[in-house]
Amino acid sequence: MNPLDNPQALRHRVVWDAFPHSRARLILQRMGAVPPSDEGAEMACLDSNARVAAVNPLRDHVQAVTDAMASALIADTLGDAADSLDASFVASLVAAHREVLRAGAVVVLAHLLDARMITYPESVR
């Protein structure tokens, strides 16, 4: 089944893959979705762990790309104003954006790998 055919299921998978599992049911509830039962949550957690673990061979690449993207995003957003801001404040903006970008990248890669839309070459497996 194509996950895009079931937006509700996709939303659940994204939440489980992007956030600490201890918060997933609350986040789903806040989004207006019906969170899974205790048994369903246990299964969702195991499934998510497997999807996210599949991204492990790409972790260094994801980290490098999201580090660069976060720095570029903040440099572009702040423009010349960055020079007048406290360096630690700018660094905290970069760090926050890096985490959001990294979570998004991992979720997208996990989804595409799970759907077998992308695969690793034999040498990486």
N, CA, C and O atoms as a MOPAC input file, in Angstrom:
PM7 MOZYME 1SCF
protein

 N      0.83600 1    -1.18600 1     0.00000 1
 C      0.00000 1     0.00000 1     0.00000 1
 C      0.87900 1     1.24600 1     0.00000 1
 O      1.86400 1     1.32700 1     0.73300 1
 N      0.51900 1     2.18200 1    -0.80600 1
 C      1.24300 1     3.45000 1    -0.87600 1
 C      0.82300 1     4.31200 1     0.31600 1
 O     -0.36200 1     4.61400 1     0.45700 1
 N      1.76400 1     4.71800 1     1.17700 1
 C      1.41800 1     5.54300 1     2.34900 1
 C      0.73500 1     6.85900 1     1.98200 1
 O      0.00100 1     7.42500 1     2.79200 1
 N      0.96900 1     7.33800 1     0.78400 1
 C      0.32800 1     8.59000 1     0.36100 1
 C     -1.17800 1     8.40800 1     0.16100 1
 O     -1.93100 1     9.38100 1     0.15300 1
 N     -1.60700 1     7.16200 1     0.00100 1
 C     -3.03100 1     6.88700 1    -0.17600 1
 C     -3.80100 1     6.98700 1     1.13800 1
 O     -5.03200 1     7.02400 1     1.13600 1
 N     -3.08400 1     7.03200 1     2.25700 1
 C     -3.73100 1     7.10400 1     3.56800 1
 C     -3.05400 1     8.21300 1     4.38700 1
 O     -2.14500 1     7.94200 1     5.17200 1
 N     -3.50100 1     9.45900 1     4.20000 1
 C     -2.85600 1    10.58000 1     4.89100 1
 C     -2.85500 1    10.43900 1     6.41200 1
 O     -1.91500 1    10.88500 1     7.06800 1
 N     -3.87700 1     9.83600 1     6.97200 1
 C     -3.93300 1     9.66900 1     8.42900 1
 C     -2.81600 1     8.73200 1     8.89800 1
 O     -2.13700 1     9.01600 1     9.88500 1
 N     -2.63300 1     7.63800 1     8.20100 1
 C     -1.56200 1     6.70200 1     8.56800 1
 C     -0.19600 1     7.35700 1     8.37400 1
 O      0.71000 1     7.17000 1     9.18600 1
 N     -0.05500 1     8.12000 1     7.30300 1
 C      1.21100 1     8.81800 1     7.06300 1
 C      1.49800 1     9.80500 1     8.18400 1
 O      2.63100 1     9.89300 1     8.65600 1
 N      0.48500 1    10.54700 1     8.61300 1
 C      0.64800 1    11.51000 1     9.70700 1
 C      1.12600 1    10.78400 1    10.96800 1
 O      2.02500 1    11.26800 1    11.65600 1
 N      0.53900 1     9.64300 1    11.27000 1
 C      0.94900 1     8.86800 1    12.44200 1
 C      2.41500 1     8.46000 1    12.31600 1
 O      3.18400 1     8.60900 1    13.26500 1
 N      2.80200 1     7.94900 1    11.15700 1
 C      4.18000 1     7.49800 1    10.96400 1
 C      5.16500 1     8.65800 1    11.11600 1
 O      6.21900 1     8.51100 1    11.73600 1
 N      4.81300 1     9.80600 1    10.54700 1
 C      5.69200 1    10.97800 1    10.63900 1
 C      5.89900 1    11.36800 1    12.10000 1
 O      7.02600 1    11.62800 1    12.52300 1
 N      4.82100 1    11.41000 1    12.86300 1
 C      4.93500 1    11.79000 1    14.27800 1
 C      5.79800 1    10.78300 1    15.03100 1
 O      6.68300 1    11.17500 1    15.79100 1
 N      5.55100 1     9.50000 1    14.82900 1
 C      6.34100 1     8.48900 1    15.53600 1
 C      7.81100 1     8.55800 1    15.14500 1
 O      8.68700 1     8.34000 1    15.98200 1
 N      8.08800 1     8.86100 1    13.87400 1
 C      9.48000 1     8.88300 1    13.41200 1
 C     10.21900 1    10.16000 1    13.79900 1
 O     11.44300 1    10.14500 1    13.93600 1
 N      9.49500 1    11.26400 1    13.97800 1
 C     10.15700 1    12.55300 1    14.19300 1
 C     10.29400 1    12.96400 1    15.64700 1
 O     11.15100 1    13.78300 1    15.97700 1
 N      9.47200 1    12.41500 1    16.51400 1
 C      9.42400 1    12.88400 1    17.90100 1
 C      9.71400 1    11.75100 1    18.87100 1
 O      9.58000 1    10.57700 1    18.52600 1
 N     10.11600 1    12.11300 1    20.10000 1
 C     10.28200 1    11.06500 1    21.12400 1
 C      8.97400 1    10.29200 1    21.27000 1
 O      7.89300 1    10.87800 1    21.33700 1
 N      9.08800 1     8.99800 1    21.31600 1
 C      7.89500 1     8.15100 1    21.38000 1
 C      7.04100 1     8.44200 1    22.60900 1
 O      5.83000 1     8.22000 1    22.59100 1
 N      7.65600 1     8.93100 1    23.65900 1
 C      6.89800 1     9.25500 1    24.87200 1
 C      5.92600 1    10.40900 1    24.64300 1
 O      4.99300 1    10.59800 1    25.42300 1
 N      6.14000 1    11.18300 1    23.57400 1
 C      5.26900 1    12.33200 1    23.29200 1
 C      4.36700 1    12.12000 1    22.07700 1
 O      3.49800 1    12.94800 1    21.80500 1
 N      4.56000 1    11.03800 1    21.35500 1
 C      3.86200 1    10.84200 1    20.07600 1
 C      2.33900 1    10.84500 1    20.22000 1
 O      1.65000 1    11.49700 1    19.43400 1
 N      1.81200 1    10.13800 1    21.19500 1
 C      0.34100 1    10.07600 1    21.32200 1
 C     -0.24000 1    11.44700 1    21.65200 1
 O     -1.29400 1    11.81100 1    21.13100 1
 N      0.42600 1    12.20300 1    22.50200 1
 C     -0.05200 1    13.54300 1    22.84300 1
 C     -0.01500 1    14.45900 1    21.61900 1
 O     -0.94200 1    15.23400 1    21.38500 1
 N      1.05700 1    14.36300 1    20.84800 1
 C      1.17300 1    15.19200 1    19.64000 1
 C      0.06400 1    14.83800 1    18.65800 1
 O     -0.56500 1    15.72600 1    18.08300 1
 N     -0.17600 1    13.55200 1    18.46500 1
 C     -1.25600 1    13.13700 1    17.56100 1
 C     -2.60500 1    13.66800 1    18.03800 1
 O     -3.41600 1    14.14300 1    17.24200 1
 N     -2.82700 1    13.58200 1    19.32500 1
 C     -4.08100 1    14.08800 1    19.88900 1
 C     -4.20700 1    15.59400 1    19.64200 1
 O     -5.28200 1    16.07300 1    19.28000 1
 N     -3.13200 1    16.33100 1    19.83300 1
 C     -3.13600 1    17.77700 1    19.59800 1
 C     -3.38600 1    18.11100 1    18.12300 1
 O     -3.88100 1    19.19000 1    17.79900 1
 N     -3.04300 1    17.18200 1    17.24500 1
 C     -3.26300 1    17.36900 1    15.81300 1
 C     -4.68000 1    16.97200 1    15.39800 1
 O     -5.04200 1    17.07500 1    14.22600 1
 N     -5.47200 1    16.52000 1    16.36000 1
 C     -6.83200 1    16.10500 1    16.05000 1
 C     -6.94500 1    14.67300 1    15.57500 1
 O     -8.00500 1    14.25900 1    15.10500 1
 N     -5.87500 1    13.91200 1    15.68900 1
 C     -5.88200 1    12.50500 1    15.29100 1
 C     -6.18600 1    11.63100 1    16.50700 1
 O     -5.97500 1    12.04500 1    17.64700 1
 N     -6.67100 1    10.45000 1    16.25800 1
 C     -6.93900 1     9.49900 1    17.32900 1
 C     -5.63500 1     8.75100 1    17.60700 1
 O     -5.13700 1     8.02800 1    16.74400 1
 N     -5.08400 1     8.92200 1    18.80700 1
 C     -3.83100 1     8.22400 1    19.11400 1
 C     -4.08400 1     6.72800 1    19.28700 1
 O     -5.19800 1     6.32200 1    19.61800 1
 N     -3.07000 1     5.91600 1    19.06900 1
 C     -3.25000 1     4.47100 1    19.20600 1
 C     -3.41000 1     4.05000 1    20.66500 1
 O     -3.05600 1     4.77900 1    21.59200 1
 N     -3.94800 1     2.86300 1    20.83100 1
 C     -4.05000 1     2.25700 1    22.15300 1
 C     -2.64100 1     1.93700 1    22.65800 1
 O     -1.65900 1     2.13500 1    21.94300 1
 N     -2.55100 1     1.44700 1    23.88200 1
 C     -1.23700 1     1.06800 1    24.42900 1
 C     -0.57400 1     0.01600 1    23.54000 1
 O      0.61600 1     0.10500 1    23.23900 1
 N     -1.34800 1    -0.97000 1    23.12800 1
 C     -0.80800 1    -2.03200 1    22.26800 1
 C     -0.41100 1    -1.46900 1    20.90600 1
 O      0.64100 1    -1.81900 1    20.37000 1
 N     -1.25200 1    -0.59500 1    20.34600 1
 C     -0.94300 1     0.03700 1    19.06600 1
 C      0.27900 1     0.92700 1    19.16500 1
 O      1.08100 1     0.99300 1    18.23300 1
 N      0.42600 1     1.61500 1    20.29200 1
 C      1.58500 1     2.48900 1    20.49700 1
 C      2.86300 1     1.66300 1    20.55600 1
 O      3.89800 1     2.07500 1    20.03100 1
 N      2.79400 1     0.51700 1    21.18600 1
 C      3.96900 1    -0.35300 1    21.26500 1
 C      4.39200 1    -0.79800 1    19.87100 1
 O      5.57900 1    -0.79700 1    19.54200 1
 N      3.40800 1    -1.18100 1    19.05200 1
 C      3.69900 1    -1.59700 1    17.67800 1
 C      4.21600 1    -0.41900 1    16.85600 1
 O      5.15500 1    -0.57500 1    16.07500 1
 N      3.61200 1     0.75600 1    17.02400 1
 C      4.05200 1     1.94800 1    16.29100 1
 C      5.49200 1     2.30000 1    16.64500 1
 O      6.26900 1     2.71000 1    15.78300 1
 N      5.83700 1     2.13900 1    17.90800 1
 C      7.19700 1     2.41900 1    18.37300 1
 C      8.20000 1     1.46000 1    17.72100 1
 O      9.25500 1     1.88800 1    17.25300 1
 N      7.87400 1     0.18400 1    17.69300 1
 C      8.76000 1    -0.81100 1    17.08000 1
 C      8.91400 1    -0.55400 1    15.57900 1
 O     10.02100 1    -0.62000 1    15.04300 1
 N      7.80100 1    -0.26100 1    14.90800 1
 C      7.84900 1     0.02100 1    13.47100 1
 C      8.69000 1     1.26100 1    13.18900 1
 O      9.49300 1     1.27700 1    12.25600 1
 N      8.50100 1     2.30200 1    14.00300 1
 C      9.25800 1     3.53600 1    13.83600 1
 C     10.74700 1     3.29200 1    14.04300 1
 O     11.57500 1     3.78200 1    13.27600 1
 N     11.08100 1     2.53900 1    15.07400 1
 C     12.49700 1     2.24600 1    15.33300 1
 C     13.14600 1     1.58000 1    14.12400 1
 O     14.28000 1     1.89700 1    13.76600 1
 N     12.42100 1     0.66200 1    13.50000 1
 C     12.95500 1    -0.03300 1    12.32000 1
 C     13.12200 1     0.93400 1    11.14800 1
 O     14.14100 1     0.90200 1    10.45800 1
 N     12.13100 1     1.79000 1    10.92100 1
 C     12.23200 1     2.75500 1     9.81600 1
 C     13.40900 1     3.70700 1    10.02600 1
 O     14.21100 1     3.92500 1     9.11700 1
 N     13.50500 1     4.26500 1    11.21900 1
 C     14.55500 1     5.24900 1    11.49500 1
 C     15.93700 1     4.58700 1    11.49600 1
 O     16.91000 1     5.20100 1    11.05800 1
 N     16.03500 1     3.36100 1    11.97300 1
 C     17.32100 1     2.65400 1    11.97500 1
 C     17.84100 1     2.44800 1    10.55200 1
 O     19.05100 1     2.38900 1    10.33000 1
 N     16.92500 1     2.34100 1     9.59300 1
 C     17.34300 1     2.15300 1     8.20500 1
 C     18.13000 1     3.35000 1     7.67500 1
 O     18.86600 1     3.22500 1     6.69600 1
 N     17.97800 1     4.49500 1     8.30900 1
 C     18.67000 1     5.71500 1     7.87500 1
 C     20.09200 1     5.77600 1     8.43300 1
 O     20.88700 1     6.59900 1     7.98200 1
 N     20.42500 1     4.93400 1     9.39100 1
 C     21.72900 1     5.00800 1    10.06900 1
 C     22.93300 1     5.11100 1     9.13400 1
 O     23.84200 1     5.88700 1     9.42800 1
 N     22.98900 1     4.37100 1     8.02300 1
 C     24.16400 1     4.51600 1     7.14600 1
 C     24.32600 1     5.92500 1     6.56800 1
 O     25.40400 1     6.28000 1     6.09300 1
 N     23.27400 1     6.71400 1     6.60800 1
 C     23.32000 1     8.07400 1     6.05500 1
 C     23.48600 1     9.15200 1     7.11800 1
 O     23.51000 1    10.33700 1     6.78500 1
 N     23.60000 1     8.77800 1     8.37500 1
 C     23.62600 1     9.75600 1     9.47800 1
 C     24.67800 1    10.84000 1     9.28600 1
 O     24.37800 1    12.01900 1     9.47400 1
 N     25.90100 1    10.47300 1     8.91800 1
 C     26.96000 1    11.48400 1     8.75300 1
 C     26.60800 1    12.46000 1     7.63800 1
 O     26.85100 1    13.66100 1     7.76300 1
 N     26.03900 1    11.95500 1     6.55600 1
 C     25.64700 1    12.81900 1     5.44100 1
 C     24.49200 1    13.72700 1     5.85000 1
 O     24.49400 1    14.91900 1     5.54100 1
 N     23.51200 1    13.16400 1     6.54300 1
 C     22.37700 1    13.96900 1     6.99800 1
 C     22.86700 1    15.07200 1     7.92300 1
 O     22.42700 1    16.21600 1     7.81500 1
 N     23.76600 1    14.73700 1     8.82000 1
 C     24.28800 1    15.73200 1     9.75600 1
 C     25.03300 1    16.84200 1     9.00800 1
 O     24.81900 1    18.02200 1     9.28400 1
 N     25.89300 1    16.47900 1     8.07800 1
 C     26.67400 1    17.48800 1     7.35400 1
 C     25.77300 1    18.40200 1     6.52000 1
 O     25.95500 1    19.62000 1     6.51100 1
 N     24.81500 1    17.81700 1     5.83000 1
 C     23.93900 1    18.61500 1     4.96800 1
 C     23.03800 1    19.52200 1     5.79800 1
 O     22.85900 1    20.69200 1     5.46000 1
 N     22.47000 1    18.99400 1     6.88100 1
 C     21.57500 1    19.82600 1     7.69400 1
 C     22.34400 1    20.89400 1     8.45900 1
 O     21.80400 1    21.97200 1     8.70400 1
 N     23.58200 1    20.62800 1     8.84100 1
 C     24.42000 1    21.66900 1     9.45800 1
 C     24.61500 1    22.82400 1     8.47800 1
 O     24.43700 1    23.99000 1     8.83000 1
 N     24.98000 1    22.48300 1     7.24900 1
 C     25.21700 1    23.51800 1     6.23400 1
 C     23.92500 1    24.25800 1     5.90500 1
 O     23.92300 1    25.48200 1     5.76800 1
 N     22.84000 1    23.52200 1     5.77800 1
 C     21.56400 1    24.15100 1     5.43600 1
 C     21.09400 1    25.08900 1     6.53900 1
 O     20.61200 1    26.18400 1     6.24800 1
 N     21.22400 1    24.68400 1     7.79300 1
 C     20.80000 1    25.53600 1     8.90700 1
 C     21.60900 1    26.82500 1     8.93800 1
 O     21.04900 1    27.90400 1     9.13300 1
 N     22.90300 1    26.72300 1     8.75100 1
 C     23.74900 1    27.92500 1     8.74100 1
 C     23.35900 1    28.84900 1     7.59000 1
 O     23.25900 1    30.06300 1     7.76800 1
 N     23.14100 1    28.27400 1     6.41700 1
 C     22.76400 1    29.08400 1     5.25300 1
 C     21.38700 1    29.71500 1     5.44900 1
 O     21.17300 1    30.87400 1     5.09300 1
 N     20.47000 1    28.96000 1     6.00700 1
 C     19.11000 1    29.46600 1     6.22600 1
 C     19.11500 1    30.66500 1     7.17200 1
 O     18.45700 1    31.67200 1     6.91200 1
 N     19.85400 1    30.55100 1     8.26100 1
 C     19.91000 1    31.65500 1     9.22500 1
 C     20.67100 1    32.84300 1     8.64300 1
 O     20.27700 1    33.99000 1     8.85500 1
 N     21.75600 1    32.58500 1     7.91400 1
 C     22.49300 1    33.67800 1     7.28400 1
 C     21.59600 1    34.44200 1     6.32400 1
 O     21.62900 1    35.67200 1     6.28100 1
 N     20.78900 1    33.71100 1     5.55200 1
 C     19.89000 1    34.37300 1     4.61400 1
 C     18.76000 1    35.09700 1     5.33400 1
 O     18.40000 1    36.21400 1     4.96000 1
 N     18.20400 1    34.47600 1     6.35300 1
 C     17.08200 1    35.07000 1     7.08500 1
 C     17.50000 1    36.34100 1     7.81100 1
 O     16.79700 1    37.35000 1     7.75400 1
 N     18.62600 1    36.29600 1     8.48500 1
 C     19.06600 1    37.44700 1     9.26600 1
 C     19.73300 1    38.51900 1     8.41500 1
 O     19.66500 1    39.70400 1     8.74200 1
 N     20.36900 1    38.11400 1     7.33700 1
 C     21.05300 1    39.08000 1     6.47600 1
 C     22.07600 1    39.88400 1     7.25400 1
 O     22.80300 1    39.34300 1     8.08700 1
 N     22.12600 1    41.17000 1     6.98000 1
 C     23.09400 1    42.05100 1     7.64200 1
 C     22.80500 1    42.23100 1     9.12700 1
 O     23.69000 1    42.62200 1     9.88800 1
 N     21.58100 1    41.95100 1     9.54200 1
 C     21.22300 1    42.09400 1    10.95600 1
 C     22.01400 1    41.13200 1    11.83400 1
 O     22.16500 1    41.37200 1    13.03200 1
 N     22.51400 1    40.06000 1    11.26100 1
 C     23.27200 1    39.07700 1    12.04400 1
 C     24.47800 1    39.71300 1    12.72600 1
 O     24.86400 1    39.30400 1    13.82100 1
 N     25.07000 1    40.70900 1    12.08200 1
 C     26.25800 1    41.36900 1    12.63800 1
 C     25.95800 1    42.11000 1    13.93700 1
 O     26.84400 1    42.28700 1    14.77300 1
 N     24.72100 1    42.54100 1    14.10400 1
 C     24.36500 1    43.30500 1    15.30600 1
 C     23.77400 1    42.42900 1    16.40900 1
 O     23.44400 1    42.92400 1    17.48700 1
 N     23.64100 1    41.13700 1    16.14300 1
 C     23.06800 1    40.22200 1    17.13800 1
 C     24.16100 1    39.48900 1    17.89400 1
 O     25.26400 1    39.28400 1    17.38700 1
 N     23.83200 1    39.10000 1    19.11000 1
 C     24.75600 1    38.33300 1    19.93500 1
 C     25.06500 1    37.00000 1    19.24200 1
 O     24.15400 1    36.31300 1    18.77900 1
 N     26.32600 1    36.64600 1    19.17300 1
 C     26.75400 1    35.42400 1    18.48200 1
 C     26.10300 1    34.17800 1    19.07400 1
 O     25.78500 1    33.24200 1    18.34000 1
 N     25.89900 1    34.15300 1    20.39200 1
 C     25.28300 1    32.97300 1    21.00500 1
 C     23.81000 1    32.85200 1    20.61000 1
 O     23.28500 1    31.74400 1    20.50000 1
 N     23.14700 1    33.99000 1    20.39700 1
 C     21.75900 1    33.97300 1    19.93100 1
 C     21.68700 1    33.41400 1    18.51200 1
 O     20.83300 1    32.58100 1    18.20900 1
 N     22.58300 1    33.87400 1    17.65000 1
 C     22.62300 1    33.37700 1    16.27700 1
 C     22.92700 1    31.87900 1    16.28000 1
 O     22.31800 1    31.11500 1    15.52900 1
 N     23.85800 1    31.46800 1    17.11500 1
 C     24.20000 1    30.04800 1    17.21700 1
 C     23.00300 1    29.22100 1    17.68000 1
 O     22.79800 1    28.10400 1    17.20700 1
 N     22.21200 1    29.76800 1    18.60700 1
 C     21.02900 1    29.03700 1    19.07300 1
 C     19.98000 1    28.92100 1    17.96900 1
 O     19.29100 1    27.90500 1    17.87700 1
 N     19.85300 1    29.94600 1    17.13400 1
 C     18.94100 1    29.85700 1    15.98300 1
 C     19.40200 1    28.78300 1    15.00400 1
 O     18.59500 1    27.99600 1    14.50800 1
 N     20.69500 1    28.75600 1    14.73200 1
 C     21.24400 1    27.74000 1    13.82900 1
 C     20.98600 1    26.35100 1    14.40600 1
 O     20.56500 1    25.44800 1    13.68200 1
 N     21.23300 1    26.17400 1    15.69800 1
 C     21.03900 1    24.86400 1    16.33000 1
 C     19.57600 1    24.41800 1    16.27300 1
 O     19.29400 1    23.25500 1    15.98600 1
 N     18.65300 1    25.33000 1    16.54100 1
 C     17.23500 1    24.97700 1    16.50300 1
 C     16.80400 1    24.58600 1    15.09200 1
 O     16.09500 1    23.59800 1    14.89800 1
 N     17.23500 1    25.36300 1    14.12400 1
 C     16.87500 1    25.04500 1    12.73600 1
 C     17.53500 1    23.74400 1    12.28500 1
 O     16.93500 1    22.97200 1    11.53800 1
 N     18.75100 1    23.49900 1    12.72900 1
 C     19.44100 1    22.26000 1    12.38400 1
 C     18.65000 1    21.04900 1    12.86700 1
 O     18.52000 1    20.06200 1    12.14400 1
 N     18.12400 1    21.12200 1    14.08000 1
 C     17.37100 1    19.98400 1    14.61600 1
 C     16.08200 1    19.73900 1    13.84400 1
 O     15.71000 1    18.59300 1    13.59200 1
 N     15.40400 1    20.81700 1    13.47100 1
 C     14.17100 1    20.67700 1    12.67900 1
 C     14.50300 1    20.08500 1    11.31200 1
 O     13.83000 1    19.16500 1    10.84700 1
 N     15.53800 1    20.61200 1    10.67600 1
 C     15.93600 1    20.09600 1     9.36700 1
 C     16.36600 1    18.63600 1     9.45500 1
 O     16.02200 1    17.82800 1     8.59100 1
 N     17.11400 1    18.30200 1    10.49500 1
 C     17.59900 1    16.93400 1    10.65100 1
 C     16.43200 1    15.97600 1    10.85500 1
 O     16.39300 1    14.90700 1    10.24700 1
 N     15.49100 1    16.34700 1    11.69900 1
 C     14.32500 1    15.48600 1    11.92100 1
 C     13.56400 1    15.29100 1    10.62000 1
 O     13.15100 1    14.17700 1    10.29800 1
 N     13.37800 1    16.37000 1     9.87600 1
 C     12.67100 1    16.26200 1     8.60100 1
 C     13.39900 1    15.37400 1     7.61500 1
 O     12.77800 1    14.55700 1     6.93500 1
 N     14.70100 1    15.52700 1     7.53200 1
 C     15.48000 1    14.70900 1     6.60300 1
 C     15.40100 1    13.23100 1     6.96800 1
 O     15.22800 1    12.38200 1     6.09400 1
 N     15.52600 1    12.92500 1     8.25000 1
 C     15.46100 1    11.52500 1     8.69400 1
 C     14.08500 1    10.93700 1     8.39500 1
 O     13.98500 1     9.80400 1     7.92500 1
 N     13.03000 1    11.69600 1     8.66500 1
 C     11.68000 1    11.19800 1     8.41100 1
 C     11.47000 1    10.93600 1     6.92100 1
 O     10.93100 1     9.89300 1     6.54800 1
 N     11.88400 1    11.86200 1     6.07500 1
 C     11.70900 1    11.68000 1     4.63100 1
 C     12.50700 1    10.47300 1     4.14500 1
 O     11.98500 1     9.63700 1     3.40700 1
 N     13.76600 1    10.38300 1     4.55500 1
 C     14.58400 1     9.24000 1     4.13200 1
 C     14.01900 1     7.92300 1     4.65300 1
 O     13.98100 1     6.93600 1     3.92000 1
 N     13.58200 1     7.89800 1     5.90600 1
 C     13.00300 1     6.67700 1     6.47300 1
 C     11.76500 1     6.25700 1     5.68000 1
 O     11.57300 1     5.07700 1     5.38900 1
 N     10.93300 1     7.23600 1     5.33600 1
 C      9.71700 1     6.94900 1     4.56700 1
 C     10.07200 1     6.38800 1     3.18500 1
 O      9.50500 1     5.38300 1     2.75400 1
 N     11.00400 1     7.03700 1     2.50300 1
 C     11.36600 1     6.59700 1     1.15500 1
 C     12.05100 1     5.23300 1     1.15800 1
 O     11.81600 1     4.41400 1     0.26900 1
 N     12.88600 1     4.99400 1     2.14400 1
 C     13.52200 1     3.67500 1     2.25900 1
 C     12.48500 1     2.59700 1     2.56900 1
 O     12.51300 1     1.51400 1     1.98500 1
 N     11.57600 1     2.90000 1     3.48700 1
 C     10.54800 1     1.92700 1     3.85700 1
 C      9.63800 1     1.60200 1     2.67400 1
 O      9.21900 1     0.45800 1     2.50200 1
 N      9.33600 1     2.60900 1     1.86500 1
 C      8.48500 1     2.41400 1     0.68700 1
 C      9.27200 1     1.82800 1    -0.48700 1
 O      8.71300 1     1.57700 1    -1.55500 1
 N     10.56500 1     1.61300 1    -0.28100 1
 C     11.46700 1     1.09500 1    -1.30200 1
 C     11.51500 1     1.98300 1    -2.55200 1
 O     11.73300 1     1.51400 1    -3.66900 1
 N     11.30500 1     3.26300 1    -2.32100 1
 C     11.42600 1     4.22500 1    -3.41500 1
 C     12.88500 1     4.58800 1    -3.64500 1
 O     13.27900 1     4.98100 1    -4.74300 1
 N     13.68100 1     4.44900 1    -2.58500 1
 C     15.13900 1     4.54100 1    -2.70100 1
 C     15.72000 1     3.34000 1    -1.96400 1
 O     15.11100 1     2.81800 1    -1.03000 1
 N     16.89500 1     2.90800 1    -2.39100 1
 C     17.55900 1     1.76300 1    -1.76500 1
 C     19.05000 1     2.06000 1    -1.66600 1
 O     19.57200 1     2.95800 1    -2.32600 1
 N     19.70600 1     1.29400 1    -0.83900 1
 C     21.16100 1     1.39100 1    -0.71400 1
 C     21.80400 1     0.44500 1    -1.71200 1
 O     21.24400 1    -0.60500 1    -2.03000 1
 N     22.98100 1     0.81500 1    -2.20800 1
 C     23.71500 1    -0.16500 1    -3.01600 1
 C     24.18700 1    -1.30100 1    -2.11000 1
 O     24.30100 1    -1.12600 1    -0.89700 1
 N     24.45200 1    -2.42000 1    -2.68100 1
 C     24.87900 1    -3.58600 1    -1.89900 1
 C     26.06100 1    -3.27300 1    -0.98800 1
 O     26.14600 1    -3.81300 1     0.11500 1
 N     26.96700 1    -2.41400 1    -1.42700 1
 C     28.17300 1    -2.10500 1    -0.65000 1
 C     27.85500 1    -1.38600 1     0.67800 1
 O     28.69300 1    -1.36600 1     1.57900 1
 N     26.66900 1    -0.80600 1     0.80300 1
 C     26.31300 1    -0.06200 1     2.02300 1
 C     25.54300 1    -0.94800 1     2.99500 1
 O     25.53100 1    -0.68200 1     4.19600 1
 N     24.91900 1    -1.96800 1     2.50200 1
 C     24.07300 1    -2.82800 1     3.36000 1
 C     24.83700 1    -3.59600 1     4.36400 1
 O     24.25200 1    -4.35000 1     5.14100 1

